[in-house]
């Protein structure tokens, strides 16, 4: 669980990095190759965003 502001910023940066990887991959790979490559990355992004959202909700509820 994200417990500090620094951890939250790092999580946001990681999500941004994964999205940049996907954008670059879309430019250089075929649709089929991109789909195979993107699936685990998209699942990782979803998991990190969920973790970020849950942490944000908990932080605000404790304020």
Buried (B, 14 or more C-beta within 10 A) or exposed (E): EBEEEEEBEEBBEBBEEBEEBBEEBEEEBEEEEBEEBBEEBBEEBEEBEEBBEEBEEEEEEEE
